[in-house]
Amino acid sequence: MASSENCSNNPTINPIPSALIPMQYYSEPPALEIARLVFEASLAVLGVLGNILVCVVISRMRTKTAINRYLFNLGIADIGVLTIVFPMAVLQEQVKTYFPLGKGICLYVYPTIDTFYGASVWLVTCVAVERYINIVKRIEVYRGRSLATTSITIVAIWVVSFAIVSLPLFFVIEFDEKTSACFVNWFRKPSFLLWKQIYTITLTIFTYVFPFGIISWTYVKIGSRLAQSTGFHKDIERKCSTVSRGKSAKRSKKEENHRLKENTKAKRILTPLVVTFAVSMLPINIFRLVALYWPRVFFLEYFWVLYNVLVIFTTANSAVNPIIYSIVSREFRRGFKRLFVRGKQRMRDWTFRSTAIRESHVSFYPNEWPKLEVLRETDV
């Protein structure tokens, strides 16, 4: 989701006090606005449900791998984006000229919410790096050390995301008591204008350029490795058929075939993640740089139309990951299926028990229970 730093990054907080905002913005037809809000809300709800399912499936997996831990925290980060950042963005678009949640939320909560966004970006990056290590480097790490390193990395991601994305905003965010406007004031001091440029460029590099470069590099390396594995696999097949048919040769062929299959599956799940990240995060980062060097973008007639497009793209980035997992990962499909089967079975059991209680004619009200003497006579 877009960062809270509005004046140079995105429009989740008014860039300037509401009294200075022109009122000639384009207004959507009511039917179009309702359709857009329904679409955005549906996307967010499906994303929340999907990410909850991902977290539940991962928590029930017997094997706790580094990638599973990254994906679990990615689900948490995406849930934060969809349940906190997204509603804030929609609320700002609806009220436009003031902040209805009050001074406390504006000054102490609002600057922190995009930590979810920064963490989400780097957790996707860590998934790509972990795939690269497993496939290209073929490093077999002891489980205990691997999980310990993963835990430290995850904590570092959350802390660094807060430090880079959210912490600087605490020094420039303001709340106007008269107009109830919540905005980032980079004009408080002349030196802040330089820090505005540094912050915006750093944020763009941290949340897009650097992670996208890493993800793309690992993707290329994985593709190259898979091509080599395919050639090696064909070479083994040729040797097994023409030179040796012993057990060792067959075992080598079987092991390499299994490794190639697993690596191909890893690339299959990484491909849509890379494409989704590149496409959905590009608009907001372009907007950051445009707004930095051309602030008049905030006064364009169709500014709020652009704003809504950015909201949809960034929301989609957090909502589609569970769909990707369910399409390209057999393991996740099985996990989702088991959850639905268990839920259906529990519902069936609950319905059966409810029906049995109703048919037993046993009342839940004590004044309708048979007297003790009657029960005793019946027992005799």
Steps between C-alpha positions, in 0.01 A plus 500: 500500500608853457714657761355747748746763381267681271669811373764307312384143502132433496163630594405324824533827694411845372820650354405848619244644745146453380437876487746524211362209299311605186154354458492456121583128505314267269208329672409144407142416405328335801456167321867487403610591852284228654627242251861598571456485877330160475785372284767635736325362807449160336866488403605585855262250664608217270861593564452491878323163489761359265792616711336363815468164325867517400604567860283216631629254239863590573449478877368143457783382277720242665820628340594850615725636226648845456278570200189402696595746773552775246165422337326497840634847584421614147140398566500701825644805322246476219216466752627818664503679165147384417341560842679819609671681212226438243208624718703810590562571132131460412399716796733777384358484148145527632551797735789662309531828692531385863608208716203359696691270738646773718834645600634196686453262208644758260819568696579162652328225301468618142875532435558138606249317284715475189748286690277215378565609144878510538505165677284341229739611226810363672337174606424431132866580431612254768284227346678557168843497665420181690394333175826611344706356787319167486511462122812676373734465795358164610587587859367251749468694826436333832139552595569660839752750369287574197189578705699709749647705216156532344350630825772763532448603138125536547541717811756712315259548208226635727737726693676641194169551319374707792826696519509589129132527408332630815746653747592812293133599477472554875716812461291665228141387547257761634136528599313825440260555790282744308445295186571151645744444215778243535793576273877477459659843528833494320500881502539533876873560458703575186723199567197272491469549124832325453391224737180469299701412190726264691203327661305460177792367300603268784144372529480432127829313504412308818150395398543445127833548322719297734255212572392479136864483394569219747187307402575535129861393547403189698235418241754516216747288695235241581399482134862454397547228758188317387626508141829347613314239706292405197814449292664302777188289541495415129870411515433258786213342310725446200774344713254277681360370173830449315770440760367370828180364634627440851325601819730799561426647159126451542514653847690802367244542226212477747654752740575750226151457358348572843723805548410634155131454575527687832703782346253542216217520752694765694540713188133453414392660828766771476404614148155645581635654822764688300253614234238605756751697704647674196164601351304590813774700673621695197221765489538617862876530465471698179250725676743558788767634269257705292352658814848575633605706198157617385277574805229639273388141449299538822296779341411322177129467432525121484732463799253287700444274200874440494490449877235228467701323230801494733285361782371219278847404378659496845204315651521239227866442584402381849183320394615276214784312670267230647348454154847449356582240765178308436557496123867406477566312825355152543599505868288808568209362299506188713519710815204713392304188408568341840379814675178508300439129557554538874276805511229318308528199731477718811195675360343163426575376853359817651185469292464134602536583871250786472250273326549227760436744785183632336368150434570386856224736626723604790425853612775744588275680751514364860135581571402256225708211632307203659481501877732272692208291631377430149845392394526265794163344425601455140828342603315256728 
